[in-house]
Amino acid sequence: MKKLLFSIIVSVYMFAYLVPTYADATSVEELYSEREKSIPTLTYIPEEDLTTVDIESVEEQTNNMIGEDIEDNIEIQSEVVDDSAVIETKIESEDVSIDSSLELDLETSEMTVDTELENEDGEVISKSFDITVTEVDGEDFTAVLTDTETGEIYEVNTAEVSASWYPLVVIAISVARYGITYAIKKYGKSAVTKATSKYGKKATAQSLKKVQFASKSKFDSHWRDHKNEFPGYTQSKYLTRAQALAGTTGKHILTKKRANGDILKYNKDTNELLVLDKNDVIKTLFKPKHPSKSKGYDYFKRQ
C-alpha cells in the first residue's frame, strides 16, 4: 500500500511541475504559490473510499520521500511526434529517479500520463492515468482521471479545495494538474477539450453521469451476476466505472459497433467489457473469462 501511495504522489507532482518551465514570464515561486491555492478536488469517489489527509503535510511528505525539493531537480522537454505532443519530465535525486511521460493526441484530445520511479535499491514503481479534460475556464479546468490498472476514477476541479484525500492520489493528480495546464498553454484550449466519444457525443463529467442501465432491475441483475469480478466495488462504484469507461478513449480501449447499433468498449489493461445500446443505455459491464486477460481479449475479438 505504501508503494502504491508513493507512486501516485509522485505521478501527481510530476504532472504538476510541467507548467513552470513553459511559463517563462512567471517565476517558480509564483507558480508554486498558485499550485497551493488550486489543489484539486476528488468528487467521483464515495466518501467511504476516501482517507482524510492533512493537505499541508502532503508537500512536506513528498519532499521527504524524494529526499530533496522537487523544484530543484526537475527537467522538462516536449516535442510533437506525428499527431501527438509528448511531454517528458525527469527528476533525479540521491534517493530516487523519476521519469514521467504525458502524451496528448492533438487530433482527438486523448491524454495519458505514465510515471515510473526507481528508488535507491533499484526497485521500480509505475503508475498510469487516462485523462479527459471536460472544461477549461482561464487557469482552472475540470478533468476526469482513470487509473488504467485499477479502474479507479477521479474527477478533478482545480477551482475547488477538498479536505478529503487519498494520500497518493492527491500527488498524482497534482502532477496531472500542471501537465494539463502546460498542454493548454502550449497547444491551446481546443486541443484538450475536443469530443472524446468515437460515435459523436462529447463526454463530459455531467453527461457521463446520465449514462445508466435501462431499469433498476436490470442494474441489480447485472451487478449480482458480475460483482465477484470487481472485488472491493460497491454497486454504486460499479455504475461509476461503467460510466467512466463509456467516456474513455486511448490505445488500450478497443471499440466495436454491432449491426443493431450496440457499442462495445473493451479495456485491454483491465479486461473490462462495456456494452451500450444505440441510445447510450448501459446493457452490461463485465470482465470476460475472468480472471484470464488473454482469454478475455480473445472473447472480445470474437464479438
C-alpha positions as a Markdown table, in Angstrom:
| # | Residue | x | y | z |
|---|---|---|---|---|
| 1 | Met | 0.0 | 0.0 | 0.0 |
| 2 | Lys | 2.8 | 2.4 | 0.9 |
| 3 | Lys | 4.5 | 1.7 | -2.5 |
| 4 | Leu | 1.2 | 2.4 | -4.3 |
| 5 | Leu | 0.6 | 5.7 | -2.4 |
| 6 | Phe | 4.1 | 6.8 | -3.1 |
| 7 | Ser | 3.8 | 6.1 | -6.9 |
| 8 | Ile | 0.6 | 8.1 | -7.1 |
| 9 | Ile | 2.0 | 11.0 | -5.1 |
| 10 | Val | 5.0 | 11.1 | -7.5 |
| 11 | Ser | 2.8 | 10.9 | -10.6 |
| 12 | Val | 0.8 | 13.9 | -9.4 |
| 13 | Tyr | 3.8 | 16.0 | -8.6 |
| 14 | Met | 5.5 | 15.1 | -11.9 |
| 15 | Phe | 2.4 | 16.3 | -13.7 |
| 16 | Ala | 2.1 | 19.4 | -11.6 |
| 17 | Tyr | 5.6 | 20.6 | -12.4 |
| 18 | Leu | 5.2 | 20.6 | -16.2 |
| 19 | Val | 3.9 | 24.2 | -16.2 |
| 20 | Pro | 6.8 | 26.1 | -14.6 |
| 21 | Thr | 9.3 | 25.5 | -17.4 |
| 22 | Tyr | 6.8 | 26.6 | -20.1 |
| 23 | Ala | 5.5 | 29.8 | -18.5 |
| 24 | Asp | 8.7 | 31.9 | -18.9 |
| 25 | Ala | 7.0 | 35.1 | -17.7 |
| 26 | Thr | 6.1 | 33.6 | -14.3 |
| 27 | Ser | 8.5 | 32.8 | -11.6 |
| 28 | Val | 8.8 | 29.4 | -9.9 |
| 29 | Glu | 7.7 | 31.0 | -6.7 |
| 30 | Glu | 4.5 | 32.4 | -8.2 |
| 31 | Leu | 3.6 | 29.1 | -9.8 |
| 32 | Tyr | 4.3 | 27.3 | -6.6 |
| 33 | Ser | 2.1 | 29.6 | -4.7 |
| 34 | Glu | -0.7 | 29.2 | -7.3 |
| 35 | Arg | -0.4 | 25.4 | -7.1 |
| 36 | Glu | -1.0 | 25.6 | -3.4 |
| 37 | Lys | -4.2 | 27.6 | -4.0 |
| 38 | Ser | -5.6 | 25.2 | -6.6 |
| 39 | Ile | -5.2 | 21.7 | -5.1 |
| 40 | Pro | -7.8 | 19.6 | -7.0 |
| 41 | Thr | -11.0 | 18.1 | -5.6 |
| 42 | Leu | -11.9 | 14.4 | -6.0 |
| 43 | Thr | -15.7 | 14.2 | -6.5 |
| 44 | Tyr | -16.3 | 10.8 | -8.1 |
| 45 | Ile | -15.2 | 8.6 | -5.2 |
| 46 | Pro | -17.7 | 7.7 | -2.4 |
| 47 | Glu | -16.9 | 9.2 | 1.0 |
| 48 | Glu | -16.3 | 5.7 | 2.5 |
| 49 | Asp | -13.5 | 5.1 | -0.1 |
| 50 | Leu | -11.5 | 8.2 | 0.9 |
| 51 | Thr | -8.8 | 8.7 | 3.5 |
| 52 | Thr | -8.7 | 12.1 | 5.2 |
| 53 | Val | -5.2 | 13.7 | 4.8 |
| 54 | Asp | -3.8 | 17.0 | 6.1 |
| 55 | Ile | -3.3 | 18.9 | 2.9 |
| 56 | Glu | -0.5 | 21.0 | 4.3 |
| 57 | Ser | 1.5 | 17.9 | 5.1 |
| 58 | Val | 1.4 | 16.5 | 1.6 |
| 59 | Glu | 4.1 | 18.7 | 0.2 |
| 60 | Glu | 6.5 | 18.0 | 3.1 |
| 61 | Gln | 5.7 | 14.3 | 2.9 |
| 62 | Thr | 6.6 | 14.2 | -0.8 |
| 63 | Asn | 9.9 | 16.1 | -0.4 |
| 64 | Asn | 10.9 | 13.8 | 2.5 |
| 65 | Met | 10.3 | 10.8 | 0.3 |
| 66 | Ile | 12.4 | 12.2 | -2.6 |
| 67 | Gly | 15.0 | 13.5 | -0.2 |
| 68 | Glu | 15.1 | 17.0 | -1.8 |
| 69 | Asp | 12.8 | 19.7 | -3.1 |
| 70 | Ile | 11.3 | 18.7 | -6.4 |
| 71 | Glu | 11.7 | 22.1 | -7.9 |
| 72 | Asp | 15.4 | 21.9 | -7.6 |
| 73 | Asn | 15.7 | 18.7 | -9.5 |
| 74 | Ile | 13.2 | 18.8 | -12.3 |
| 75 | Glu | 13.8 | 18.8 | -16.1 |
| 76 | Ile | 11.1 | 19.1 | -18.7 |
| 77 | Gln | 11.1 | 18.6 | -22.5 |
| 78 | Ser | 8.4 | 18.4 | -25.1 |
| 79 | Glu | 8.1 | 17.5 | -28.8 |
| 80 | Val | 5.4 | 16.7 | -31.4 |
| 81 | Val | 5.6 | 13.3 | -32.9 |
| 82 | Asp | 3.2 | 12.7 | -35.8 |
| 83 | Asp | -0.1 | 14.0 | -34.4 |
| 84 | Ser | 0.8 | 13.6 | -30.7 |
| 85 | Ala | 2.5 | 16.0 | -28.3 |
| 86 | Val | 4.9 | 14.2 | -25.9 |
| 87 | Ile | 5.9 | 16.0 | -22.6 |
| 88 | Glu | 8.8 | 14.3 | -20.8 |
| 89 | Thr | 9.6 | 15.1 | -17.2 |
| 90 | Lys | 12.6 | 13.8 | -15.2 |
| 91 | Ile | 13.6 | 14.2 | -11.5 |
| 92 | Glu | 16.9 | 13.0 | -10.2 |
| 93 | Ser | 17.9 | 12.9 | -6.5 |
| 94 | Glu | 20.2 | 10.8 | -4.3 |
| 95 | Asp | 17.2 | 8.7 | -3.2 |
| 96 | Val | 15.1 | 8.3 | -6.4 |
| 97 | Ser | 15.0 | 8.6 | -10.2 |
| 98 | Ile | 11.6 | 9.6 | -11.7 |
| 99 | Asp | 10.5 | 9.6 | -15.4 |
| 100 | Ser | 7.1 | 10.8 | -16.5 |
| 101 | Ser | 5.7 | 11.0 | -20.0 |
| 102 | Leu | 2.4 | 12.7 | -20.9 |
| 103 | Glu | 1.1 | 12.0 | -24.4 |
| 104 | Leu | -1.6 | 14.3 | -25.9 |
| 105 | Asp | -3.2 | 13.3 | -29.2 |
| 106 | Leu | -3.7 | 16.7 | -30.9 |
| 107 | Glu | -6.5 | 15.3 | -33.1 |
| 108 | Thr | -8.7 | 13.6 | -30.5 |
| 109 | Ser | -7.5 | 15.2 | -27.2 |
| 110 | Glu | -6.8 | 11.8 | -25.7 |
| 111 | Met | -4.3 | 12.1 | -22.9 |
| 112 | Thr | -2.3 | 9.6 | -20.9 |
| 113 | Val | 0.3 | 10.1 | -18.3 |
| 114 | Asp | 2.8 | 7.4 | -17.3 |
| 115 | Thr | 5.2 | 7.8 | -14.4 |
| 116 | Glu | 8.0 | 5.4 | -13.4 |
| 117 | Leu | 10.0 | 5.7 | -10.2 |
| 118 | Glu | 13.2 | 3.8 | -9.3 |
| 119 | Asn | 14.4 | 4.0 | -5.7 |
| 120 | Glu | 18.0 | 3.7 | -4.4 |
| 121 | Asp | 17.5 | -0.1 | -4.1 |
| 122 | Gly | 16.7 | -0.4 | -7.8 |
| 123 | Glu | 13.0 | -1.1 | -7.2 |
| 124 | Val | 10.7 | 0.2 | -9.9 |
| 125 | Ile | 7.2 | 1.5 | -9.3 |
| 126 | Ser | 4.9 | 2.8 | -12.1 |
| 127 | Lys | 1.5 | 4.4 | -12.4 |
| 128 | Ser | -0.6 | 5.4 | -15.4 |
| 129 | Phe | -3.8 | 7.5 | -15.8 |
| 130 | Asp | -6.1 | 8.3 | -18.7 |
| 131 | Ile | -7.2 | 12.0 | -18.7 |
| 132 | Thr | -10.3 | 13.6 | -20.1 |
| 133 | Val | -10.5 | 17.4 | -19.8 |
| 134 | Thr | -14.2 | 18.4 | -19.7 |
| 135 | Glu | -14.0 | 22.1 | -19.1 |
| 136 | Val | -11.4 | 24.9 | -19.2 |
| 137 | Asp | -12.0 | 28.3 | -17.5 |
| 138 | Gly | -9.0 | 30.5 | -17.6 |
| 139 | Glu | -6.3 | 28.9 | -15.3 |
| 140 | Asp | -8.8 | 26.4 | -14.0 |
| 141 | Phe | -10.1 | 23.2 | -15.5 |
| 142 | Thr | -12.2 | 20.1 | -14.7 |
| 143 | Ala | -10.9 | 16.7 | -15.7 |
| 144 | Val | -11.7 | 13.0 | -15.2 |
| 145 | Leu | -8.7 | 10.8 | -14.4 |
| 146 | Thr | -8.9 | 7.0 | -14.7 |
| 147 | Asp | -6.3 | 4.7 | -13.2 |
| 148 | Thr | -5.6 | 2.3 | -16.2 |
| 149 | Glu | -4.7 | -0.6 | -13.9 |
| 150 | Thr | -7.3 | -0.4 | -11.2 |
| 151 | Gly | -10.1 | 1.4 | -13.0 |
| 152 | Glu | -10.4 | 4.0 | -10.1 |
| 153 | Ile | -12.0 | 7.2 | -11.3 |
| 154 | Tyr | -11.4 | 10.7 | -10.1 |
| 155 | Glu | -13.0 | 14.0 | -11.1 |
| 156 | Val | -10.7 | 16.9 | -10.6 |
| 157 | Asn | -11.8 | 20.5 | -10.3 |
| 158 | Thr | -8.8 | 22.9 | -9.8 |
| 159 | Ala | -11.1 | 25.7 | -8.7 |
| 160 | Glu | -12.1 | 23.9 | -5.6 |
| 161 | Val | -10.4 | 22.5 | -2.5 |
| 162 | Ser | -11.4 | 19.4 | -0.6 |
| 163 | Ala | -10.5 | 18.2 | 2.9 |
| 164 | Ser | -10.8 | 14.5 | 2.0 |
| 165 | Trp | -7.8 | 13.0 | 0.3 |
| 166 | Tyr | -6.4 | 9.6 | -0.6 |
| 167 | Pro | -2.7 | 10.4 | 0.0 |
| 168 | Leu | -1.0 | 9.0 | -3.1 |
| 169 | Val | -3.8 | 10.0 | -5.4 |
| 170 | Val | -3.5 | 13.7 | -4.4 |
| 171 | Ile | 0.1 | 13.9 | -5.5 |
| 172 | Ala | -0.5 | 12.1 | -8.8 |
| 173 | Ile | -3.4 | 14.4 | -9.6 |
| 174 | Ser | -1.4 | 17.4 | -8.6 |
| 175 | Val | 1.2 | 16.5 | -11.2 |
| 176 | Ala | -1.6 | 15.9 | -13.7 |
| 177 | Arg | -3.0 | 19.4 | -13.0 |
| 178 | Tyr | 0.2 | 21.0 | -14.1 |
| 179 | Gly | 0.7 | 18.8 | -17.1 |
| 180 | Ile | -2.8 | 19.6 | -18.4 |
| 181 | Thr | -2.1 | 23.3 | -17.7 |
| 182 | Tyr | 1.1 | 23.0 | -19.7 |
| 183 | Ala | -0.7 | 21.4 | -22.6 |
| 184 | Ile | -3.4 | 24.1 | -22.6 |
| 185 | Lys | -0.9 | 26.9 | -22.6 |
| 186 | Lys | 1.3 | 25.3 | -25.3 |
| 187 | Tyr | -1.3 | 23.7 | -27.6 |
| 188 | Gly | -4.5 | 25.7 | -26.9 |
| 189 | Lys | -7.8 | 25.1 | -25.1 |
| 190 | Ser | -9.3 | 23.3 | -28.1 |
| 191 | Ala | -6.5 | 20.8 | -28.2 |
| 192 | Val | -7.6 | 19.3 | -24.9 |
| 193 | Thr | -11.4 | 19.7 | -25.0 |
| 194 | Lys | -12.5 | 18.1 | -28.2 |
| 195 | Ala | -15.1 | 15.4 | -28.3 |
| 196 | Thr | -14.0 | 12.2 | -26.6 |
| 197 | Ser | -16.6 | 9.8 | -28.0 |
| 198 | Lys | -15.9 | 7.8 | -31.1 |
| 199 | Tyr | -19.6 | 7.9 | -32.0 |
| 200 | Gly | -20.1 | 11.7 | -32.0 |
| 201 | Lys | -21.1 | 12.6 | -28.4 |
| 202 | Lys | -18.9 | 14.8 | -26.2 |
| 203 | Ala | -18.2 | 13.0 | -22.9 |
| 204 | Thr | -18.3 | 15.4 | -20.0 |
| 205 | Ala | -18.5 | 14.7 | -16.3 |
| 206 | Gln | -22.2 | 15.6 | -16.3 |
| 207 | Ser | -23.1 | 13.7 | -19.5 |
| 208 | Leu | -21.4 | 10.5 | -18.2 |
| 209 | Lys | -23.5 | 10.6 | -15.1 |
| 210 | Lys | -26.6 | 10.4 | -17.3 |
| 211 | Val | -25.4 | 7.1 | -18.8 |
| 212 | Gln | -27.5 | 4.5 | -16.9 |
| 213 | Phe | -29.0 | 1.0 | -17.1 |
| 214 | Ala | -32.4 | 0.7 | -18.6 |
| 215 | Ser | -34.0 | 0.0 | -15.3 |
| 216 | Lys | -33.1 | -0.6 | -11.6 |
| 217 | Ser | -34.0 | -4.3 | -12.0 |
| 218 | Lys | -31.5 | -4.7 | -14.9 |
| 219 | Phe | -28.9 | -2.8 | -12.9 |
| 220 | Asp | -29.4 | -5.0 | -9.9 |
| 221 | Ser | -29.3 | -8.2 | -12.1 |
| 222 | His | -26.0 | -7.3 | -13.8 |
| 223 | Trp | -24.4 | -6.3 | -10.5 |
| 224 | Arg | -25.5 | -9.5 | -8.9 |
| 225 | Asp | -24.1 | -11.5 | -11.9 |
| 226 | His | -20.7 | -9.7 | -12.1 |
| 227 | Lys | -19.9 | -8.3 | -8.7 |
| 228 | Asn | -17.4 | -11.1 | -8.0 |
| 229 | Glu | -15.3 | -9.8 | -10.9 |
| 230 | Phe | -14.9 | -6.4 | -9.3 |
| 231 | Pro | -13.6 | -7.1 | -5.7 |
| 232 | Gly | -13.8 | -4.1 | -3.4 |
| 233 | Tyr | -16.5 | -2.5 | -5.5 |
| 234 | Thr | -19.9 | -1.3 | -4.3 |
| 235 | Gln | -22.9 | -1.3 | -6.7 |
| 236 | Ser | -22.6 | 2.4 | -6.9 |
| 237 | Lys | -18.9 | 2.2 | -7.9 |
| 238 | Tyr | -19.7 | -0.5 | -10.5 |
| 239 | Leu | -22.0 | 2.0 | -12.2 |
| 240 | Thr | -19.5 | 4.8 | -11.9 |
| 241 | Arg | -16.9 | 2.5 | -13.6 |
| 242 | Ala | -19.3 | 1.8 | -16.4 |
| 243 | Gln | -20.0 | 5.5 | -16.9 |
| 244 | Ala | -16.3 | 6.3 | -17.0 |
| 245 | Leu | -15.5 | 3.6 | -19.5 |
| 246 | Ala | -18.2 | 5.0 | -21.7 |
| 247 | Gly | -16.2 | 8.2 | -22.0 |
| 248 | Thr | -12.7 | 6.8 | -22.1 |
| 249 | Thr | -10.6 | 6.5 | -25.2 |
| 250 | Gly | -7.0 | 5.6 | -25.8 |
| 251 | Lys | -4.7 | 3.0 | -27.3 |
| 252 | His | -5.8 | 0.4 | -24.7 |
| 253 | Ile | -9.5 | 1.0 | -25.4 |
| 254 | Leu | -10.9 | -1.1 | -28.3 |
| 255 | Thr | -14.3 | -0.2 | -29.7 |
| 256 | Lys | -16.7 | -2.1 | -31.9 |
| 257 | Lys | -20.2 | -1.3 | -33.3 |
| 258 | Arg | -22.7 | -4.0 | -33.9 |
| 259 | Ala | -25.2 | -4.0 | -36.8 |
| 260 | Asn | -28.0 | -3.3 | -34.3 |
| 261 | Gly | -26.2 | -0.2 | -33.1 |
| 262 | Asp | -24.8 | -1.6 | -29.9 |
| 263 | Ile | -21.4 | -0.2 | -28.9 |
| 264 | Leu | -18.7 | -2.4 | -27.3 |
| 265 | Lys | -15.8 | -0.8 | -25.4 |
| 266 | Tyr | -13.1 | -3.1 | -24.1 |
| 267 | Asn | -10.2 | -2.1 | -21.8 |
| 268 | Lys | -7.2 | -4.3 | -22.6 |
| 269 | Asp | -5.4 | -3.3 | -19.4 |
| 270 | Thr | -8.3 | -4.2 | -17.0 |
| 271 | Asn | -10.2 | -6.8 | -19.1 |
| 272 | Glu | -13.4 | -4.8 | -18.8 |
| 273 | Leu | -16.1 | -5.0 | -21.5 |
| 274 | Leu | -18.9 | -2.4 | -21.6 |
| 275 | Val | -21.9 | -2.8 | -23.8 |
| 276 | Leu | -24.1 | 0.2 | -24.6 |
| 277 | Asp | -27.2 | 0.3 | -26.9 |
| 278 | Lys | -27.5 | 2.8 | -29.7 |
| 279 | Asn | -29.1 | 5.3 | -27.3 |
| 280 | Asp | -26.1 | 5.1 | -24.8 |
| 281 | Val | -28.0 | 3.0 | -22.3 |
| 282 | Ile | -25.8 | 0.5 | -20.4 |
| 283 | Lys | -26.6 | -3.1 | -21.2 |
| 284 | Thr | -23.8 | -4.6 | -19.1 |
| 285 | Leu | -20.2 | -4.3 | -17.7 |
| 286 | Phe | -18.2 | -7.4 | -17.0 |
| 287 | Lys | -14.8 | -9.0 | -17.2 |
| 288 | Pro | -15.0 | -11.7 | -19.9 |
| 289 | Lys | -13.3 | -15.1 | -19.0 |
| 290 | His | -12.2 | -13.5 | -15.7 |
| 291 | Pro | -9.5 | -13.8 | -14.3 |
| 292 | Ser | -7.7 | -14.5 | -17.7 |
| 293 | Lys | -7.0 | -11.3 | -19.6 |
| 294 | Ser | -5.8 | -13.2 | -22.7 |
| 295 | Lys | -9.0 | -15.2 | -22.9 |
| 296 | Gly | -11.0 | -12.1 | -22.2 |
| 297 | Tyr | -9.3 | -10.3 | -25.1 |
| 298 | Asp | -10.0 | -13.3 | -27.4 |
| 299 | Tyr | -13.6 | -13.2 | -26.3 |
| 300 | Phe | -13.8 | -9.5 | -27.3 |
| 301 | Lys | -12.2 | -10.2 | -30.7 |
| 302 | Arg | -14.9 | -12.8 | -31.4 |
| 303 | Gln | -17.7 | -10.3 | -30.8 |
